[in-house]
Amino acid sequence: MNSIFKKSCVVFTATLIMVSCKKFDEVNVNPTAANDQQVQVEYFINNSIVEAQMNPDVAERSFVLYWKPAGRQAADVDGGAISVASYDDGWSGAYYNQVSGWLNSANTAIQIGNAQITAGTSKTYTNNLIQVARIWRAYLMSEMSDNFGPIPVKGFEGLNPDFSDVKTVYYYLLDELKDASAKLDLAIVNPSELAKQDPAYGYKYASWRKYANSMRLRLAMRLSEVDAAKAKTEFEAAAATNDFITLQADNFQVQEVDGWNALTGVMTRTWDTQPLSATLNNLFVGLGGIQTSAQLGSSFQASIKPANWLGQYYPAQFALKTNDPQAGYWFNGLPFTIDPRAYVLFSIPGDLTNTNYPKQNSGYDTITKRLLKDASGATVKEVDATNTWNAKTDGNWGAKDPMNQLVNYGGTMPRINNQFRNSTQKRLFFGPWETYFLLAEGAERGWASPVAAQTAYETGIAKSFEYWGIALGSYLSSTDYNRVGTSVSWTHTTEPTARVMNFEDGITGAAGSKTVAYPTNTLYKNGTVKNDHLTKIITQKFIAQTPWLPLETWNDHRRLGLPFFENPAIEIPITTLPALTDGTYMTSSVKFLPQRLKYPSSLLNANSTGYGQAVSALGGGDAILTPLWWAQK
């Protein structure tokens, strides 16, 4: 048995932390003395799943500072990291090491299980544990590949592995999920104590099979724009099982635990404001036709603005060089209508009596009044952000940045609510809405699906509302457009036209009006469409995936260019985005948005051959702006 542990710890990746291998050797100094409690397959699966929840150090750097801004579920609090194609080698290295370790544990579980079967020492359920480990490993490999690109496919064979291109990785993962799910024996009865070693499903094999089939839908759809025939074949094979995550009880999720460990909530660091992104705000406002007056209590009613209100215009203090439809405006109140999930996910600035208000102990909790200044540094106005609803456009605000305390202070923006900050939730990896939105997209493409496109779309929305405990009401029939020109109703595909909006000069108070066009998303159908079925599906999927699945919202945008992502502001040029200029910022391009994470320098330093293979398989330079194989180019 000792040789299995040692083989599994041969460098899966050059930067893999080797502490676990030292522990394996300590346990197995005398292989004949190792008892069942020391070499149980389920222990390694449990370790892999638990550790993949991310300790606070890794979670902050990867989930909060990389994935959430890249997936536009939060504004980039650093003002210049992943959202402008910059990065931190230490952050990347920490995540790379960790995901390699999670994979090492899953690989070890598979190897031990197979060895026990060969030796005749396995349990009745050992084969099922091997299949569970394979399914989980497939997820981990997809996560790693979706961040970096090429990864080793054969790392579990115990050799210093070659890196495979992303196409090979995805073909392998789809085969693994199909084979592993088919080999699960649902008739196996587990001993009662086994369940505690699986924090996701308690070794309910029917649930693991549903997860595997839903993952097959996800990974098949990832290939839609680059390998449509393969995507269709794999999607239809998974859809034909009609056995996937469709209920809240089927969710792949893991309970958070307070403290500083792998189970600590991924969004719990008190200094991370995690404010509402401009992208998500533009999707929320106006969508669904549900009035704020019906969602909030009496203390908010006076702050609600008319439907045609644009806000207060501050051209001297707010960035203008961006295609964000709210560029230059401060919304000095609450929207007339807004998707009801917005107020569940994010706080209203100054809502101090709300028990779900973020408690960061940083002044953000109580201070909402901030200053606007002129170019000389003199104060021109103090603005109270209480009961307002805004989101900062990422990018480089140049000289306007020090003039505008409103957008540079956490307490003035809606922030992710307290329930996500106190380690009381279950971190979610796959929910039923995603299954339905995938089925809706497949059906919309004309692929065989057990559910019609409209039914799947509307069921996906209903499942998201159910998850948050929100009444659906008339939401599905709404023909109101959000700020980017998309409505909810499946049958309403009329394209939006420019509308007349009222505003006031932020300094003088002078009233004005202007005709405002909806932004043009040239990444999707050359900007000619804003309200077709696929845009609706991805818009709803984006909102439903918030805040647990920012990597998936990033993946969908890299794949489709949907939903609309506003460009970073360029009041002065951004050196890491050379193609984004004064002449291009009103268009959309993959050259303006992060496409992947760079490999950490530790990989090059420790395994230059492997690094060279990875970059060669990438098909472009080891750069943030190099698109992955399945992404738009």
FIKEGU-175281 format. One record per residue (C-alpha): residue in one letter; residue number from 1; x, z, y. Coordinates in pm, whole numbers, plus 50000, padded with zeros to 5 digits. Example, Ala and Ser with C-alpha at 12.3 -4.5 7.8 and 13.67 -1.06 7.14 Angstrom:
2
rest  nr  X  Z  Y
A  1  51230  50780  49550
S  2  51367  50714  49894
This chain:
633
rest  nr  X  Z  Y
M  1  50000  50000  50000
N  2  50292  50071  50231
S  3  50388  49703  50232
I  4  50043  49608  50358
F  5  50078  49834  50660
K  6  50421  49701  50736
K  7  50315  49337  50699
S  8  50019  49387  50929
C  9  50251  49532  51191
V  10  50495  49243  51198
V  11  50478  49115  51552
F  12  50127  48969  51583
T  13  50224  48904  51938
A  14  50560  48977  52087
T  15  50425  49250  52310
L  16  50224  49438  52048
I  17  50269  49813  52080
M  18  50426  49941  51760
V  19  50322  50307  51770
S  20  50050  50245  51510
C  21  50306  50109  51265
K  22  50510  50426  51297
K  23  50201  50627  51206
F  24  50135  50400  50908
D  25  50486  50465  50776
E  26  50441  50840  50818
V  27  50123  50830  50613
N  28  50280  50613  50344
V  29  50626  50755  50292
N  30  50522  50791  49927
P  31  50268  50515  49849
T  32  50156  50684  49527
A  33  50067  50999  49721
A  34  49836  50829  49970
N  35  49479  50938  49902
D  36  49154  50759  49979
Q  37  49106  50946  50306
Q  38  49438  50813  50433
V  39  49382  50447  50356
Q  40  49012  50386  50406
V  41  48926  50040  50532
E  42  48652  50177  50757
Y  43  48901  50392  50949
F  44  49081  50086  51076
I  45  48757  49911  51169
N  46  48642  50220  51355
N  47  48975  50245  51535
S  48  48959  49881  51640
I  49  48604  49905  51776
V  50  48665  50236  51954
E  51  48993  50131  52113
A  52  48838  49802  52229
Q  53  48604  50000  52453
M  54  48917  50031  52672
N  55  49073  50346  52808
P  56  49027  50391  53185
D  57  49369  50248  53266
V  58  49310  49918  53089
A  59  48938  49906  53175
E  60  49004  49929  53547
R  61  49260  49653  53543
S  62  49092  49409  53309
F  63  48718  49478  53321
V  64  48686  49591  53686
L  65  48968  49414  53869
Y  66  48990  49093  53663
W  67  48664  49016  53486
K  68  48408  49141  53736
P  69  48547  48949  54038
A  70  48628  48641  53827
G  71  48275  48651  53682
R  72  48136  48726  54030
Q  73  47957  49044  53923
A  74  48146  49235  54192
A  75  48335  49149  54507
D  76  48711  49153  54476
V  77  48791  49499  54610
D  78  49157  49414  54647
G  79  49062  49125  54873
G  80  49323  48903  54717
A  81  49364  48932  54342
I  82  49193  48720  54078
S  83  48934  48572  54317
V  84  49209  48386  54503
A  85  49407  48299  54188
S  86  49653  48583  54223
Y  87  49733  48831  53949
D  88  49928  49141  53853
D  89  50171  49108  53563
G  90  50136  49477  53478
W  91  49759  49449  53450
S  92  49787  49143  53229
G  93  50052  49304  53012
A  94  49846  49619  52961
Y  95  49545  49421  52844
Y  96  49753  49186  52628
N  97  49913  49479  52449
Q  98  49580  49651  52397
V  99  49388  49354  52259
S  100  49678  49283  52025
G  101  49651  49639  51899
W  102  49275  49611  51843
L  103  49335  49295  51643
N  104  49610  49462  51445
S  105  49366  49731  51331
A  106  49104  49474  51230
N  107  49365  49269  51046
T  108  49489  49578  50863
A  109  49137  49662  50751
I  110  49100  49315  50599
Q  111  49437  49331  50425
I  112  49377  49678  50280
G  113  49030  49582  50160
N  114  49157  49270  49986
A  115  49444  49466  49827
Q  116  49205  49731  49697
I  117  48981  49464  49543
T  118  49284  49304  49377
A  119  49403  49643  49247
G  120  49060  49738  49118
T  121  49041  50044  49343
S  122  48775  49918  49584
K  123  48434  50071  49651
T  124  48105  49891  49603
Y  125  48092  49833  49977
T  126  48455  49731  50034
N  127  48377  49360  50038
N  128  48114  49418  50306
L  129  48366  49611  50516
I  130  48603  49316  50494
Q  131  48329  49085  50627
V  132  48248  49328  50908
A  133  48615  49337  51004
R  134  48628  48956  51002
I  135  48321  48933  51228
W  136  48464  49188  51469
R  137  48804  49021  51463
A  138  48638  48692  51555
Y  139  48493  48853  51866
L  140  48829  49004  51964
M  141  49007  48673  51919
S  142  48746  48497  52131
E  143  48790  48759  52403
M  144  49168  48721  52398
S  145  49153  48341  52397
D  146  48893  48330  52674
N  147  49136  48524  52893
F  148  49469  48360  52812
G  149  49398  48043  52613
P  150  49614  47968  52306
I  151  49666  48265  52072
P  152  49794  48309  51716
V  153  49527  48230  51459
K  154  49728  48337  51155
G  155  49861  48661  51296
F  156  49689  48860  51021
E  157  49901  48698  50752
G  158  50191  48924  50840
L  159  50428  48664  50983
N  160  50555  48618  51333
P  161  50283  48363  51399
D  162  50265  48033  51576
F  163  50031  48002  51872
S  164  49737  47769  51821
D  165  49558  47560  52082
V  166  49215  47674  52196
K  167  49034  47406  51995
T  168  49196  47529  51676
V  169  49112  47888  51769
Y  170  48745  47809  51824
Y  171  48709  47600  51509
Y  172  48864  47885  51313
L  173  48635  48148  51469
L  174  48322  47947  51397
D  175  48430  47907  51033
E  176  48510  48277  51006
L  177  48176  48390  51144
K  178  47982  48154  50919
D  179  48174  48254  50606
A  180  48186  48627  50673
S  181  47817  48654  50755
A  182  47727  48462  50439
K  183  47935  48699  50226
L  184  47764  49018  50349
D  185  47562  49173  50067
L  186  47257  49333  50232
A  187  47159  49504  49906
I  188  47464  49734  49912
V  189  47376  50102  49972
N  190  47641  50296  50165
P  191  47733  50662  50119
S  192  47580  50867  50399
E  193  47912  50955  50560
L  194  48013  50591  50610
A  195  47784  50529  50907
K  196  47984  50747  51145
Q  197  48284  50515  51104
D  198  48098  50229  51277
P  199  48015  50315  51640
A  200  47821  49991  51690
Y  201  47584  49956  51394
G  202  47658  50243  51155
Y  203  47738  49980  50890
K  204  47391  49834  50886
Y  205  47494  49504  50739
A  206  47178  49322  50844
S  207  47267  49405  51206
W  208  47621  49279  51161
R  209  47487  48952  51024
K  210  47258  48912  51324
Y  211  47553  48975  51553
A  212  47763  48718  51368
N  213  47494  48453  51401
S  214  47442  48526  51770
M  215  47818  48500  51817
R  216  47806  48162  51642
L  217  47552  48047  51902
R  218  47774  48174  52183
L  219  48094  48014  52060
A  220  47926  47688  51963
M  221  47776  47656  52311
R  222  48119  47714  52462
L  223  48216  47369  52332
S  224  47919  47189  52489
E  225  48112  47004  52759
V  226  48425  46915  52564
D  227  48320  46870  52202
A  228  47945  46810  52209
A  229  47912  46691  51850
K  230  48085  46998  51710
A  231  47890  47223  51945
K  232  47560  47074  51831
T  233  47646  47095  51461
E  234  47761  47456  51478
F  235  47476  47560  51705
E  236  47212  47408  51483
A  237  47363  47566  51171
A  238  47352  47908  51333
A  239  47006  47851  51480
A  240  46874  47749  51138
T  241  46939  48100  51006
N  242  46677  48232  51248
D  243  46856  48562  51201
F  244  47018  48687  51517
I  245  46994  48949  51791
T  246  46639  48932  51928
L  247  46545  49298  51981
Q  248  46693  49582  52185
A  249  46750  49764  51855
D  250  46981  49478  51753
N  251  47209  49518  52057
F  252  47579  49536  51990
Q  253  47664  49839  52201
V  254  47884  50148  52183
Q  255  47810  50490  52333
E  256  48036  50598  52617
V  257  48193  50945  52622
D  258  48312  51131  52930
G  259  48679  51212  52970
W  260  48993  51000  52957
N  261  48992  50812  52629
A  262  48894  50477  52484
L  263  48524  50564  52493
T  264  48523  50657  52861
G  265  48296  50423  53058
V  266  48464  50101  53174
M  267  48332  50137  53530
T  268  48398  50508  53588
R  269  48701  50525  53816
T  270  48574  50696  54131
W  271  48795  50496  54367
D  272  48661  50158  54253
T  273  48373  50066  54484
Q  274  48257  49768  54273
P  275  48039  49626  54551
L  276  47778  49357  54510
S  277  47934  49009  54513
A  278  47817  48737  54749
T  279  47747  48515  54446
L  280  47513  48765  54285
N  281  47351  48850  54618
N  282  47272  48484  54680
L  283  47108  48466  54338
F  284  46909  48787  54388
V  285  46763  48739  54736
G  286  46431  48554  54732
L  287  46427  48509  54354
G  288  46107  48597  54170
G  289  45873  48654  54463
I  290  45857  49033  54416
Q  291  45842  49195  54758
T  292  46073  49480  54847
S  293  45773  49663  54989
A  294  45631  49689  54637
Q  295  45960  49803  54487
L  296  46068  50077  54728
G  297  45913  50386  54883
S  298  45786  50457  55232
S  299  46125  50545  55379
F  300  46242  50185  55338
Q  301  45940  49994  55466
A  302  46049  49978  55830
S  303  46380  49820  55726
I  304  46227  49521  55546
K  305  46283  49191  55724
P  306  46062  48879  55724
A  307  46119  48610  55464
N  308  46264  48374  55726
W  309  46520  48623  55862
L  310  46884  48517  55846
G  311  47040  48821  56009
Q  312  47265  48908  56299
Y  313  47524  48648  56386
Y  314  47882  48764  56445
P  315  48098  48450  56458
A  316  48395  48635  56607
Q  317  48406  48905  56340
F  318  48276  48733  56024
A  319  48443  48457  55823
L  320  48292  48112  55874
K  321  48522  47891  55669
T  322  48338  47912  55339
N  323  48033  47748  55184
D  324  47858  48083  55142
P  325  47508  48021  55290
Q  326  47527  48362  55465
A  327  47862  48296  55632
G  328  47881  48462  55972
Y  329  47570  48678  55928
W  330  47509  49048  55876
F  331  47171  49117  55719
N  332  47054  49416  55922
G  333  46777  49528  55688
L  334  46635  49473  55342
P  335  46526  49136  55201
F  336  46154  49050  55207
T  337  46170  48955  54838
I  338  46444  49016  54586
D  339  46490  49013  54211
P  340  46384  49366  54103
R  341  46697  49411  53892
A  342  46902  49424  54213
Y  343  46780  49771  54314
V  344  46831  49900  53958
L  345  47191  49783  53945
F  346  47307  49847  54300
S  347  47263  50117  54562
I  348  47112  50072  54906
P  349  47367  50198  55161
G  350  47273  50540  55292
D  351  47019  50618  55019
L  352  47167  50966  54982
T  353  46863  51134  54824
N  354  46868  50895  54530
T  355  47018  51071  54229
N  356  47156  50736  54112
Y  357  47347  50680  54438
P  358  47722  50636  54372
K  359  47911  50962  54409
Q  360  48268  50862  54480
N  361  48381  51157  54694
S  362  48554  50917  54928
G  363  48340  50914  55240
Y  364  48159  50606  55110
D  365  47876  50834  55004
T  366  47783  50960  55350
I  367  47940  50739  55617
T  368  47757  50413  55688
K  369  47836  50357  56059
R  370  48131  50128  56119
L  371  48286  49944  56412
L  372  48316  49581  56509
K  373  48603  49495  56742
D  374  48725  49205  56949
A  375  49060  49030  56925
S  376  49225  49291  57148
G  377  49114  49573  56919
A  378  48850  49705  57157
T  379  48524  49821  57002
V  380  48233  49591  57083
K  381  47966  49751  56866
E  382  47899  50030  56619
V  383  47673  49915  56335
D  384  47477  50144  56106
A  385  47459  49997  55756
T  386  47190  50236  55635
N  387  46910  50044  55459
T  388  47088  49710  55485
W  389  47175  49462  55210
N  390  47495  49258  55234
A  391  47787  49128  55032
K  392  48132  49025  55150
T  393  48266  48679  55076
D  394  48605  48712  54909
G  395  48905  48533  55046
N  396  49135  48556  55347
W  397  48958  48661  55666
G  398  49274  48637  55871
A  399  49252  48791  56219
K  400  48885  48874  56163
D  401  48967  49121  55891
P  402  49085  49409  56116
M  403  48803  49333  56360
N  404  48536  49402  56100
Q  405  48511  49750  55951
L  406  48165  49669  55816
V  407  48289  49453  55532
N  408  48603  49654  55466
Y  409  48441  49985  55392
G  410  48269  50067  55064
G  411  47983  50268  55205
T  412  47835  49974  55394
M  413  47773  49755  55090
P  414  47550  49795  54786
R  415  47770  49939  54510
I  416  47718  49959  54136
N  417  47492  50259  54074
N  418  47596  50600  53947
Q  419  47453  50553  53599
F  420  47739  50314  53524
R  421  48002  50551  53659
N  422  47940  50869  53457
S  423  48005  50760  53095
T  424  47646  50814  52985
Q  425  47560  50453  52898
K  426  47622  50234  52597
R  427  47868  49958  52670
L  428  47692  49639  52569
F  429  47864  49342  52404
F  430  47560  49133  52310
G  431  47194  49168  52405
P  432  46881  48979  52293
W  433  46847  48794  52624
E  434  47172  48610  52558
T  435  47044  48487  52222
Y  436  46731  48352  52387
F  437  46913  48191  52678
L  438  47148  48022  52431
L  439  46849  47898  52230
A  440  46688  47778  52553
E  441  47000  47585  52652
G  442  47032  47434  52307
A  443  46668  47325  52305
E  444  46705  47185  52656
R  445  46994  46974  52527
G  446  46772  46842  52249
W  447  46941  47042  51974
A  448  46736  47187  51689
S  449  46620  47537  51778
P  450  46363  47772  51622
V  451  46224  47841  51970
A  452  46111  47592  52235
A  453  46319  47585  52553
Q  454  46056  47730  52787
T  455  45956  48002  52542
A  456  46318  48100  52483
Y  457  46391  48101  52859
E  458  46094  48318  52943
T  459  46158  48550  52650
G  460  46518  48593  52765
I  461  46396  48702  53108
A  462  46142  48937  52950
K  463  46412  49094  52732
S  464  46629  49158  53037
F  465  46341  49323  53223
E  466  46260  49528  52914
Y  467  46621  49651  52894
W  468  46599  49789  53248
G  469  46244  49920  53210
I  470  46103  49686  53477
A  471  45751  49542  53465
L  472  45760  49162  53450
G  473  45442  49111  53654
S  474  45414  48767  53811
Y  475  45789  48706  53811
L  476  45785  48417  53562
S  477  45543  48211  53769
S  478  45731  48243  54099
T  479  45821  47922  54280
D  480  46015  48098  54555
Y  481  46374  47982  54600
N  482  46672  48212  54617
R  483  46950  48150  54868
V  484  47102  47874  54655
G  485  46777  47684  54598
T  486  46672  47797  54249
S  487  46331  47935  54148
V  488  46212  48122  53836
S  489  45914  47917  53714
W  490  46015  47685  53431
T  491  45766  47417  53534
H  492  45870  47428  53900
T  493  46163  47189  53928
T  494  46098  47062  54280
E  495  46427  47049  54466
P  496  46444  47268  54779
T  497  46464  47131  55129
A  498  46627  47285  55435
R  499  46428  47567  55597
V  500  46406  47706  55949
M  501  46545  48059  55973
N  502  46547  48310  56258
F  503  46843  48519  56366
E  504  46979  48709  56661
D  505  47316  48725  56828
G  506  47475  49039  56692
I  507  47630  49139  57022
T  508  47373  49033  57284
G  509  47058  49048  57073
A  510  46952  48704  57193
A  511  46701  48547  56952
G  512  46763  48212  56790
S  513  46659  47985  56506
K  514  46833  47718  56303
T  515  46769  47481  56016
V  516  46960  47604  55713
A  517  47039  47379  55417
Y  518  47091  47515  55069
P  519  47454  47500  54954
T  520  47573  47199  54757
N  521  47730  47276  54420
T  522  47944  46972  54354
L  523  48064  47121  54024
Y  524  47723  47051  53869
K  525  47578  46700  53866
N  526  47782  46624  54175
G  527  47570  46859  54383
T  528  47247  46661  54346
V  529  47054  46933  54159
K  530  46978  47296  54236
N  531  46657  47372  54048
D  532  46661  47200  53709
H  533  46610  47377  53378
L  534  46976  47438  53299
T  535  47039  47588  53642
K  536  46744  47822  53586
I  537  46871  47924  53242
I  538  47222  48004  53360
T  539  47097  48179  53674
Q  540  46884  48412  53466
K  541  47157  48455  53207
F  542  47404  48549  53481
I  543  47175  48820  53619
A  544  47086  48951  53273
Q  545  47455  48981  53176
T  546  47526  49201  53478
P  547  47702  49447  53470
W  548  47818  49458  53108
L  549  47935  49105  53039
P  550  48138  48972  53335
L  551  48367  48779  53101
E  552  48064  48581  52985
T  553  47947  48498  53338
W  554  48301  48379  53410
N  555  48297  48175  53089
D  556  47966  48006  53173
H  557  48087  47910  53517
R  558  48415  47772  53385
R  559  48216  47572  53129
L  560  47933  47440  53348
G  561  48002  47516  53712
L  562  47683  47724  53711
P  563  47549  47915  53889
F  564  47672  47836  54240
F  565  47995  48021  54327
E  566  48076  48023  54697
N  567  48437  47944  54786
P  568  48675  48213  54908
A  569  48691  48228  55286
I  570  48998  48062  55439
E  571  49020  48178  55798
I  572  49388  48128  55726
P  573  49520  47927  55430
I  574  49543  48094  55089
T  575  49879  48002  54940
T  576  49759  48048  54582
L  577  49474  47800  54643
P  578  49652  47505  54807
A  579  49365  47262  54745
L  580  49121  47480  54941
T  581  49158  47365  55300
D  582  48966  47321  55623
G  583  48864  46981  55492
T  584  48747  47091  55146
Y  585  48590  47437  55172
M  586  48235  47301  55188
T  587  48275  47138  54845
S  588  48314  47302  54503
S  589  48612  47251  54273
V  590  48778  47416  53974
K  591  49091  47411  54189
F  592  48935  47678  54409
L  593  48853  47925  54132
P  594  49050  48123  53870
Q  595  49051  47960  53528
R  596  49244  48206  53310
L  597  49498  48488  53307
K  598  49867  48414  53296
Y  599  50055  48540  52994
P  600  50243  48862  53073
S  601  50616  48826  53135
S  602  50680  49051  52836
L  603  50572  48769  52604
L  604  50830  48531  52746
N  605  51099  48800  52745
A  606  51037  48910  52386
N  607  50930  48584  52221
S  608  51035  48279  52415
T  609  50953  48052  52121
G  610  50598  48183  52096
Y  611  50557  48160  52471
G  612  50673  47800  52465
Q  613  50422  47719  52192
A  614  50144  47883  52390
V  615  50216  47692  52709
S  616  50252  47364  52522
A  617  49919  47421  52349
L  618  49760  47513  52683
G  619  49803  47156  52805
G  620  49912  47266  53150
G  621  50130  47518  53325
D  622  50100  47890  53259
A  623  49899  47930  53577
I  624  49575  48094  53689
L  625  49435  47751  53786
T  626  49499  47580  53453
P  627  49157  47521  53288
L  628  49107  47611  52924
W  629  49026  47340  52670
W  630  48650  47401  52677
A  631  48625  47439  53056
Q  632  48552  47188  53328
K  633  48860  47003  53450
